């Protein structure tokens, strides 16, 4: 999901995520409007944002649809808040997020973002260009151009001038009514919705900002029922892993005779032995060691102590390499990507049975390392599990009113206020973290339904000094009704049981999900051709959808886990695969014939191993490496190690190179594998935002550098 703050913050290079916790937003609740409790124990479903630059535009946090808006031409007062005018203009958007796909289904999330207390239209309608309010647009169909008299305009041959289909901007209607018109074009992330208005949060001195809120009616996404993974995936306990699964062989020995042990290469639980001029590694538990007297080679009349090693049995289970150098332990908390089901399909990952156990591969993005782990010992959680978030819903007599009655939540809110006032930072951080991870269910404050009943308790004695008189309460209910809009907007969730999240924490967490929807991938590889010089070829919708799931899956699989890395991968892919349109090189491949650098050692290898896939995998050597990676070939068994340097050795029999393009997964996987696991320098170059270095790492030179730079920069404007 491409999601950002409602106020533009420049992307910080080197940050893992496009959205990072920001000091401005972390302190925005100090002035007024904390979550989830406001004044007088009222439920408060959002936060008040007071940006340091009050002239900064308020922007859509993500692509979505306009559900409703209200714009007043001027601010005004009411009987409850009669000191100065305040803003009641707002925009309400609905967003559909796709959070991943596994063999169990697709994870989706529908949510709304509300931007309340926007500045009145009369104060912002004069802004134009990049500062203009531009969230309202309509698509205009192709039609014949008309003159002012209503007649069709024509050229010199009297043929009507055609007006192409286009999107035009509209100004909000500023009559104070709640608008729920149909037919608006989608709002894009970053579109300007308005500007900070005046919040009626302090009767003496209203603050300048907005009320920002995110809500939804279904919190099933918190359960992650389809077992998707995104963001950070970390081990919940230490994990014993191996660089490779080593096969063993059994050799016959004479247990009565000493073994020849290579002392200088033994240790760490294994000893290197030589049998019949071949070297093996054997575990120490298969050997007995004793001290014996042997003649001193310098003085035959004397003896010296020497350690002799003998096999405990007539047969030893041996390794060809030192197992101790093959093994390591990943500590608890290590960030990994487990290549397992259900988020990957059978055939997309390797699972081996070895020593009677099932083994799967684990990728460590930070070190670009790949290991084997016993599957039953693999315990992990990811950000897709929303582990730190806690659902809270009141039950009982007062569960449907506008007040927080839960003692624990009230104490937490009170502790937050106390520690903030006293600047007691350590417990304050704990309070803030707990509050911002609450997902609360309570009535919306924007409904006029049963206002008197929902807030009647503010007139009772237990409210102490905050108690309102009947006259004051009448003014309050009028004020709430004046701000309300819920009943005027069809299709909204139930007003009395609505789930709310701390909007800033919600954005910061959801931004960790790199999964792209149909609409988001369309921004990256659009169908449009020609009108934008940075789109030199269009990508049809059916082509995008063919590869979209596998693009998402393989980006996560290979640690392409930041928007900057994605921008480079998609920018390079635009050149390599013609924006997903060409997964097979157009040229014959004859130019690669007999190219030793590519491992083309047989007649016809040039055309046979020409470019295929998202990265255009080229040459017998690269194909063989990918074949071994996928488990389709085995080094030392199917061909000789070092064949690329010695052509007398057996070369890898890659019999079906078109396998790369037989499936959409293979097309994308081969490219992402090449750019990360195989070409180790690519990720580092991406993180440095060095397009030239990325190009060299992927292509081996600066081929088409100008085009790669153009496309990558375009991707960065979309993603960052």
C-alpha positions in Angstrom: 0.0 0.0 0.0 1.3 3.4 -0.9 0.3 5.5 2.1 1.8 8.7 3.6 1.1 11.4 6.1 -1.7 14.0 5.5 1.1 16.6 5.3 4.0 16.2 2.9 7.3 15.2 4.5 10.3 14.8 2.3 11.5 11.2 1.9 14.6 10.6 4.0 17.1 8.5 2.0 18.3 5.5 3.9 15.1 5.0 5.8 13.8 1.5 5.6 10.2 2.8 5.1 8.8 5.6 3.2 6.9 6.8 6.3 8.9 7.1 9.5 7.8 8.4 12.9 8.0 12.1 12.8 8.6 14.6 15.6 5.9 17.0 14.4 3.2 14.3 14.5 4.5 12.8 17.7 3.9 16.1 19.5 0.7 17.1 17.6 -1.6 15.9 20.5 0.0 18.1 23.1 -2.0 21.2 22.1 -5.4 19.4 22.0 -7.3 16.4 20.7 -5.6 13.3 22.0 -6.6 9.7 21.1 -8.8 8.0 22.3 -10.1 10.3 25.0 -10.9 14.0 24.7 -12.3 16.4 27.2 -14.7 15.3 29.9 -14.0 11.6 29.2 -15.5 11.9 25.7 -14.4 9.3 23.2 -12.2 10.9 20.6 -11.7 8.8 17.5 -8.8 10.8 16.0 -6.1 13.3 16.7 -5.7 17.1 16.2 -2.8 17.8 14.0 -1.1 21.2 14.4 1.7 21.3 11.8 4.6 23.7 12.4 3.8 25.3 9.0 0.1 26.2 9.2 0.2 27.0 5.4 1.1 23.5 4.4 -1.6 21.8 2.3 -3.6 18.9 3.8 -3.2 15.9 1.4 -4.9 12.6 0.7 -2.9 9.9 2.5 -3.6 7.3 -0.2 -5.5 6.7 -3.4 -9.2 6.4 -2.8 -12.7 7.7 -3.5 -14.5 10.8 -2.3 -17.3 9.6 0.0 -18.5 13.0 1.1 -17.3 16.6 1.6 -18.6 19.8 3.0 -17.1 23.2 2.3 -18.4 26.4 4.0 -17.6 29.7 2.1 -16.8 31.3 5.5 -16.3 30.0 9.0 -19.0 30.8 11.6 -19.9 30.4 15.2 -22.7 28.8 17.1 -24.3 29.4 20.5 -21.9 26.9 22.2 -18.8 28.2 20.6 -19.4 31.9 20.1 -16.0 33.5 20.8 -14.5 33.3 17.3 -15.5 31.5 14.1 -14.4 27.9 13.6 -14.1 25.6 10.6 -16.5 22.7 9.9 -15.5 22.0 6.4 -14.3 18.4 5.8 -13.4 15.7 3.3 -14.1 12.0 3.8 -12.3 9.4 1.7 -12.6 5.7 1.4 -9.6 3.5 0.7 -9.3 -0.2 -0.4 -6.0 -1.8 0.5 -4.7 -5.2 -0.5 -2.4 -6.5 2.1 -1.1 -9.7 0.5 -2.1 -12.9 -1.1 -1.4 -16.5 0.0 -2.8 -19.9 -0.9 -5.4 -19.3 1.8 -6.8 -16.2 0.1 -6.3 -12.4 -0.3 -6.0 -10.0 2.7 -8.0 -6.8 2.1 -8.7 -3.8 4.3 -11.4 -1.1 3.7 -10.9 2.0 5.8 -11.9 5.7 5.8 -9.8 8.8 6.4 -11.5 12.0 7.7 -10.0 15.5 7.4 -12.2 17.8 9.6 -11.9 21.5 10.3 -10.5 22.5 6.9 -10.1 26.1 6.2 -13.2 27.8 4.6 -13.4 27.9 0.8 -13.4 31.6 0.7 -9.9 31.7 2.2 -8.3 29.0 -0.2 -10.1 29.4 -3.5 -7.5 31.8 -4.7 -4.7 29.3 -4.5 -3.6 27.9 -7.8 -1.0 25.7 -9.5 0.7 23.3 -7.1 -1.1 24.8 -4.1 -4.7 24.5 -5.5 -7.3 22.3 -3.9 -7.6 19.5 -6.4 -9.3 16.5 -4.9 -12.5 16.9 -7.0 -12.2 15.7 -10.7 -14.5 14.3 -13.3 -13.6 12.2 -16.3 -14.8 13.9 -19.5 -15.6 11.5 -22.4 -14.3 12.2 -25.9 -16.6 14.5 -27.8 -16.8 17.0 -30.6 -15.7 20.5 -29.7 -18.5 23.1 -29.5 -18.5 26.8 -30.2 -20.0 29.2 -27.7 -23.2 29.2 -29.8 -23.6 25.5 -29.2 -22.6 24.5 -32.7 -19.9 21.9 -33.3 -16.5 23.5 -34.1 -14.8 22.2 -37.2 -11.6 22.5 -39.1 -11.2 24.1 -42.5 -12.7 21.0 -44.1 -15.8 21.4 -41.8 -14.9 18.2 -40.0 -15.7 18.5 -36.2 -12.7 19.0 -33.9 -12.5 16.1 -31.5 -11.8 16.6 -27.9 -10.0 13.6 -26.3 -11.2 12.0 -23.1 -9.6 13.7 -20.2 -9.9 14.5 -16.5 -10.9 18.0 -15.4 -10.6 19.6 -12.0 -13.6 20.9 -10.2 -14.0 23.5 -7.4 -15.9 22.3 -4.3 -19.3 23.7 -3.9 -19.1 25.9 -0.8 -22.7 26.1 0.3 -22.2 24.3 3.6 -24.1 21.3 2.5 -22.9 17.7 2.8 -22.0 16.6 -0.8 -22.2 12.9 -1.7 -22.2 13.1 -5.5 -21.3 10.1 -7.6 -18.9 10.1 -10.6 -15.9 11.7 -9.2 -12.5 10.4 -10.4 -10.3 8.7 -7.9 -8.4 10.8 -5.5 -4.6 10.1 -5.7 -2.2 10.1 -2.8 -0.9 13.6 -2.3 -3.9 15.4 -3.8 -4.7 18.6 -1.9 -7.9 18.4 0.1 -7.6 21.8 1.8 -5.7 23.7 4.4 -5.6 23.9 8.2 -8.7 25.6 9.6 -9.7 26.6 13.1 -10.5 23.8 15.6 -13.2 24.4 18.3 -11.1 22.8 20.9 -10.5 25.7 23.3 -13.2 28.2 24.1 -10.7 31.0 24.8 -8.3 30.5 21.9 -9.1 27.9 19.2 -6.1 26.2 17.6 -5.1 26.1 14.0 -5.0 22.6 12.5 -7.3 19.7 11.6 -9.0 16.8 13.2 -7.6 13.7 11.5 -9.3 10.3 11.9 -9.1 6.8 10.5 -12.0 4.4 11.1 -13.4 1.1 9.7 -16.2 -1.3 10.5 -14.3 -4.6 10.2 -11.1 -5.4 12.1 -10.7 -9.0 10.8 -7.4 -7.8 9.2 -5.8 -7.8 12.7 -6.2 -11.6 12.9 -4.2 -12.2 9.6 -6.2 -15.3 9.0 -4.6 -16.0 5.6 -1.1 -16.0 7.1 0.5 -13.3 4.9 3.9 -11.7 5.7 5.1 -8.2 5.2 7.2 -5.5 6.8 9.7 -7.0 9.3 9.5 -10.7 9.8 11.5 -11.7 12.9 12.4 -14.9 14.7 10.7 -15.4 18.0 13.4 -17.8 19.1 16.9 -18.6 18.0 17.2 -20.8 14.9 19.9 -23.3 14.0 20.6 -23.0 10.3 23.0 -24.5 7.6 24.4 -22.9 4.5 23.8 -26.1 2.6 22.3 -29.5 3.3 25.3 -31.7 3.3 24.9 -35.3 2.2 26.9 -38.0 4.0 28.4 -41.2 2.9 29.4 -44.3 4.9 32.9 -45.6 4.6 34.3 -48.9 5.9 37.4 -48.7 8.2 39.3 -51.1 10.4 38.5 -50.1 14.0 41.7 -51.8 15.2 43.9 -49.5 13.2 44.6 -45.8 14.0 43.0 -43.2 11.8 45.1 -40.6 9.9 43.8 -37.3 11.3 44.8 -33.9 9.9 45.2 -32.1 13.2 45.6 -28.5 11.8 42.2 -28.7 10.2 40.3 -30.4 12.9 38.2 -28.9 15.7 34.7 -27.7 16.6 33.4 -31.1 17.1 34.7 -32.7 13.9 38.0 -34.2 12.7 39.4 -34.4 9.2 40.6 -37.8 8.4 42.3 -39.4 5.3 41.2 -42.8 4.1 42.6 -44.2 0.8 44.0 -40.8 -0.1 40.6 -39.2 0.2 39.7 -36.6 2.9 36.6 -36.8 5.0 35.0 -35.0 8.0 33.7 -37.1 10.8 32.0 -36.2 14.0 34.1 -36.7 17.2 31.4 -38.9 18.8 32.3 -41.7 16.3 36.0 -41.7 17.4 37.8 -42.8 20.5 41.1 -41.0 21.4 43.7 -42.6 23.6 47.2 -41.7 24.8 49.8 -44.3 23.8 53.6 -44.7 24.0 55.4 -44.6 20.7 59.1 -44.4 19.9 60.6 -41.0 19.9 61.7 -40.3 16.3 64.7 -38.3 17.7 65.8 -41.0 20.1 64.7 -44.5 19.5 65.7 -45.7 23.0 63.0 -43.5 24.5 59.2 -43.2 24.0 56.8 -40.2 23.9 53.1 -39.8 24.4 51.0 -39.6 21.3 47.2 -39.4 20.8 45.8 -42.1 18.6 42.3 -42.0 17.1 40.3 -45.1 16.2 36.8 -45.6 14.9 34.3 -46.9 17.4 32.7 -49.1 14.6 33.7 -50.6 11.3 31.7 -47.9 9.5 31.9 -44.1 9.7 29.3 -41.6 8.6 31.4 -38.9 6.9 31.0 -35.4 5.2 32.9 -34.1 2.3 33.2 -30.6 3.9 33.6 -29.3 7.4 30.1 -29.2 8.9 31.1 -26.8 11.6 31.7 -24.1 9.0 28.4 -24.9 7.4 26.4 -24.3 10.6 25.4 -21.1 12.4 22.7 -19.9 14.8 20.5 -16.9 14.1 19.6 -15.1 17.3 16.0 -14.4 18.4 14.9 -11.2 16.9 16.8 -11.6 13.6 14.9 -10.2 10.6 14.3 -13.0 8.1 12.2 -14.0 5.1 11.0 -17.6 5.5 10.5 -19.2 2.1 7.6 -21.4 3.1 3.9 -21.9 2.5 1.2 -20.6 2.6 2.4 -17.2 1.4 4.4 -19.0 -1.3 2.9 -21.8 -3.4 4.3 -25.2 -3.8 6.9 -25.2 -6.5 7.9 -21.6 -5.8 10.2 -22.6 -2.9 12.4 -25.5 -2.1 11.6 -27.9 0.6 13.9 -30.8 1.1 13.7 -34.0 3.2 17.1 -34.6 4.8 18.0 -37.0 7.7 14.3 -37.7 8.0 13.4 -34.1 8.6 11.7 -31.4 6.5 14.0 -28.4 5.6 13.1 -25.0 4.2 15.1 -22.0 3.1 15.4 -18.8 5.1 16.7 -15.5 3.6 18.3 -12.8 5.8 18.0 -9.5 4.0 20.5 -7.6 6.1 23.4 -9.9 5.1 22.0 -11.1 1.8 22.4 -14.7 3.1 20.4 -17.8 2.4 20.2 -20.7 4.8 18.5 -24.0 5.4 16.4 -24.5 8.6 14.5 -27.5 9.9 10.9 -26.4 9.2 9.5 -27.5 12.5 11.9 -25.2 14.4 11.0 -22.1 12.4 9.0 -19.7 14.6 8.5 -16.1 13.5 6.0 -13.2 13.4 5.7 -10.4 10.9 4.2 -6.9 10.9 1.3 -8.5 9.0 0.3 -10.0 12.4 -0.3 -6.5 13.9 1.0 -8.0 17.2 1.4 -4.8 19.2 -2.2 -3.6 18.4 -4.9 -4.4 20.9 -8.6 -4.3 20.3 -10.8 -2.7 22.9 -14.6 -2.5 23.2 -16.7 -1.5 26.2 -19.6 -3.7 27.2 -22.5 -3.1 29.5 -25.0 -0.4 30.4 -23.0 2.6 29.0 -21.2 0.9 26.2 -23.0 2.8 23.5 -22.7 6.3 24.9 -20.1 8.9 24.1 -17.9 8.4 27.2 -15.0 6.2 28.2 -16.1 4.2 31.3 -13.3 1.5 31.3 -11.2 2.2 34.3 -8.0 0.8 32.8 -8.3 3.0 29.7 -9.1 6.1 31.7 -6.1 5.5 34.0 -3.9 5.1 31.0 -5.1 8.3 29.5 -4.8 10.1 32.8 -1.2 8.7 33.3 -0.3 10.0 29.8 -1.5 13.5 30.7 0.2 13.4 34.1 3.6 12.3 32.7 3.3 14.7 29.8 2.7 17.6 32.2 5.5 16.6 34.5 7.8 15.8 31.5 8.4 12.4 32.9 9.7 11.0 29.6 10.4 7.3 30.3 6.9 6.4 31.5 5.5 8.9 29.0 6.9 6.9 26.1 5.4 3.8 27.4 2.0 5.5 27.8 2.1 6.9 24.3 3.0 3.5 22.8 0.2 1.7 24.5 -2.4 4.3 23.6 -1.4 4.5 20.0 -1.7 0.8 19.6 -5.3 0.6 20.8 -8.0 -0.2 18.2 -11.1 1.1 19.9 -14.8 0.5 19.2 -17.2 3.3 20.1 -19.8 5.6 18.6 -18.7 8.2 16.1 -18.7 11.8 17.3 -20.1 12.9 13.8 -23.6 11.4 14.2 -26.6 13.4 15.3 -28.4 10.3 16.3 -29.5 10.2 20.0 -27.1 13.1 20.9 -29.0 13.9 24.0 -28.9 10.3 25.2 -25.3 9.7 24.2 -24.0 12.7 26.2 -26.6 13.2 28.9 -24.2 12.0 31.6 -22.3 15.3 31.3 -25.2 16.9 33.2 -24.8 14.6 36.2 -23.2 15.4 39.5 -20.3 12.8 39.0 -18.8 15.1 36.4 -17.9 17.6 39.1 -16.7 21.0 37.8 -17.2 19.7 34.2 -20.9 19.3 34.8 -23.1 21.3 32.4 -26.3 23.0 33.1 -29.4 22.2 31.0 -28.8 25.4 29.1 -25.2 24.6 28.5 -26.0 21.1 27.4 -28.6 22.3 24.9 -25.9 24.5 23.4 -23.5 21.5 23.3 -25.9 19.3 21.5 -26.6 22.0 19.0 -22.9 22.4 18.4 -22.4 18.6 17.9 -25.4 18.5 15.5 -23.9 21.4 13.5 -20.7 19.4 13.0 -22.3 16.1 12.3 -22.8 14.5 8.8 -23.1 10.8 9.3 -26.8 10.4 8.5 -26.4 12.5 5.4 -23.9 10.1 3.8 -25.4 6.8 2.5 -23.4 3.6 2.9 -21.3 4.5 6.0 -20.7 1.9 8.7 -22.9 1.6 11.7 -22.5 4.8 13.7 -22.7 3.2 17.1 -20.1 0.4 16.7 -17.3 1.9 14.7 -13.6 0.9 15.1 -11.0 3.6 15.3 -7.2 3.6 15.2 -4.6 6.2 16.1 -4.3 7.6 12.6 -0.6 8.4 12.7 0.4 5.0 14.2 -1.9 3.3 11.7 -0.2 5.0 8.7 3.3 4.3 10.1 2.4 0.6 10.4 0.5 0.1 7.2 3.3 1.8 5.3 5.5 -1.2 6.0 3.3 -3.2 3.7 4.9 -3.1 0.3 2.1 -5.0 -1.5 0.8 -3.0 -4.5 -2.8 -3.1 -5.7 -4.0 -3.0 -9.3 -4.4 0.8 -9.2 -1.0 1.4 -7.6 0.8 -0.8 -10.1 -0.9 1.1 -12.9 0.8 4.3 -11.6 4.1 2.5 -12.0 3.6 0.9 -15.4 0.7 2.9 -16.9 -1.2 2.1 -20.1 -0.7 5.6 -21.3 1.7 6.1 -24.2 3.4 9.2 -25.6 1.9 12.1 -23.7 4.5 11.7 -21.0 8.1 11.7 -22.2 8.9 9.4 -19.2 6.5 6.8 -20.4 8.0 5.5 -23.6 5.8 2.4 -23.6 2.5 1.5 -22.1 1.6 -1.6 -20.2 -1.9 -3.0 -20.8 -4.0 -3.9 -17.7 -4.0 -7.6 -18.4 -0.2 -7.6 -18.6 0.1 -5.8 -15.3 -2.3 -8.1 -13.6 -0.6 -11.2 -15.0 2.6 -10.3 -13.1 1.3 -8.1 -10.2 1.1 -10.8 -7.5 4.5 -12.3 -8.4 6.1 -8.8 -8.4 4.8 -8.3 -4.9 5.7 -11.7 -3.7 9.3 -11.7 -5.2 10.0 -8.2 -3.9 9.4 -9.4 -0.4 11.1 -12.8 -1.0 14.4 -11.1 -1.9 14.4 -8.2 0.7 13.3 -5.5 -1.7 11.6 -4.1 1.4 11.8 -0.3 1.0 10.2 2.0 -1.5 13.6 3.2 -2.6 14.6 -0.4 -3.5 11.3 -0.9 -5.3 11.8 2.3 -7.3 15.2 1.0 -8.6 13.9 -2.5 -9.3 10.9 -1.2 -11.2 13.0 1.4 -13.0 15.5 -1.2 -14.2 12.7 -3.5 -15.1 11.1 -0.9 -17.3 14.2 -1.0 -19.5 15.0 -4.7 -19.2 11.5 -6.0 -19.9 10.0 -3.1 -21.7 7.7 -2.4 -18.6 6.6 -6.1 -18.4 5.8 -6.3 -22.1 8.8 -8.3 -23.2 10.0 -11.3 -21.2 11.9 -12.7 -24.2 14.7 -10.8 -25.9 13.6 -9.7 -29.4 17.1 -10.1 -30.9 18.2 -13.5 -32.1 20.9 -13.9 -29.5 23.5 -14.6 -32.1 25.6 -11.8 -30.7 26.1 -13.9 -27.5 27.5 -16.9 -29.5 30.8 -18.3 -28.0 30.8 -15.6 -25.3 33.0 -17.1 -22.6 32.0 -14.5 -20.1 28.4 -15.8 -20.3 29.5 -19.4 -20.3 28.3 -20.1 -23.8 30.5 -23.0 -24.7 28.4 -25.0 -27.2 27.3 -24.2 -30.7 23.9 -22.4 -30.6 24.3 -21.3 -27.0 23.9 -17.6 -28.0 20.3 -17.9 -29.3 19.5 -20.7 -26.8 20.4 -18.7 -23.8 19.3 -15.2 -24.9 17.6 -12.8 -22.5 14.5 -14.0 -20.7 12.4 -12.8 -17.7 12.0 -9.5 -15.9 15.8 -9.0 -15.8 16.5 -10.7 -19.1 18.6 -13.6 -17.8 21.3 -14.3 -20.4 24.0 -16.9 -21.0 24.5 -20.6 -20.1 26.4 -19.7 -16.9 23.6 -17.5 -15.5 20.9 -19.9 -16.5 22.9 -22.7 -14.8 23.3 -20.8 -11.6 19.5 -20.1 -11.5 18.8 -23.7 -12.3 20.9 -24.8 -9.3 19.3 -22.2 -7.1 15.8 -23.6 -7.9 17.0 -27.2 -7.4 16.6 -28.1 -11.1 20.4 -29.0 -11.3 23.0 -30.0 -8.8 26.6 -28.9 -9.0 29.1 -31.8 -8.9 26.4 -34.3 -9.8 24.8 -33.0 -13.0 27.9 -31.1 -14.1 31.5 -30.4 -12.9 32.4 -27.6 -10.6 34.7 -25.1 -12.5 33.3 -26.0 -15.9 33.2 -22.3 -16.9 37.0 -22.1 -16.6 37.9 -25.6 -17.9 35.9 -26.6 -21.0 37.1 -30.2 -20.7 34.8 -30.6 -17.7 31.1 -31.5 -17.9 29.1 -28.4 -18.6 25.6 -27.8 -17.0 22.9 -29.4 -19.2 20.3 -26.7 -19.1 17.9 -28.5 -21.5 14.9 -26.2 -21.4 15.9 -22.5 -21.0 12.4 -21.4 -21.9 11.4 -22.6 -18.4 12.2 -19.0 -17.3 9.1 -17.7 -19.1 6.8 -20.6 -18.7 5.2 -19.0 -15.7 4.8 -15.4 -14.4 6.5 -16.4 -11.2 9.6 -17.7 -12.9 9.8 -14.5 -15.0 9.8 -12.2 -12.0 11.7 -14.6 -9.6 14.7 -15.0 -12.0 15.1 -11.2 -12.2 14.8 -10.5 -8.5 17.1 -13.4 -7.7 19.7 -12.1 -10.1 19.6 -8.6 -8.6 19.9 -9.7 -5.0 21.1 -13.2 -4.1 23.3 -13.5 -7.2 24.6 -10.0 -7.7 25.5 -9.0 -4.1 26.3 -5.4 -4.9 22.9 -4.4 -6.2 21.1 -3.9 -2.9 23.9 -1.7 -1.5 23.8 0.4 -4.7 20.0 0.8 -4.4 20.3 1.9 -0.8 22.8 4.5 -1.8 20.4 5.6 -4.6 23.2 5.2 -7.1 21.5 4.5 -10.4 24.8 4.1 -12.3 26.0 1.5 -9.8 22.7 -0.3 -9.9 22.9 -0.4 -13.7 26.4 -1.8 -13.6 25.5 -4.4 -11.0 22.5 -5.6 -13.0 23.6 -5.1 -16.6 27.4 -5.4 -16.3 27.9 -2.0 -17.8 26.2 1.3 -18.4 23.9 0.1 -21.2 20.8 2.4 -21.6 21.9 4.4 -18.5 19.9 7.4 -19.7 16.6 5.4 -20.0 17.3 3.6 -16.7 17.8 6.9 -14.9 14.7 8.4 -16.4 12.5 5.5 -15.4 14.0 5.1 -11.9 13.5 8.8 -11.2 9.9 8.5 -12.3 9.3 5.5 -10.0 10.8 7.5 -7.1 8.3 10.3 -7.6 5.4 7.8 -7.5 6.7 5.7 -4.6 8.5 8.0 -2.2 
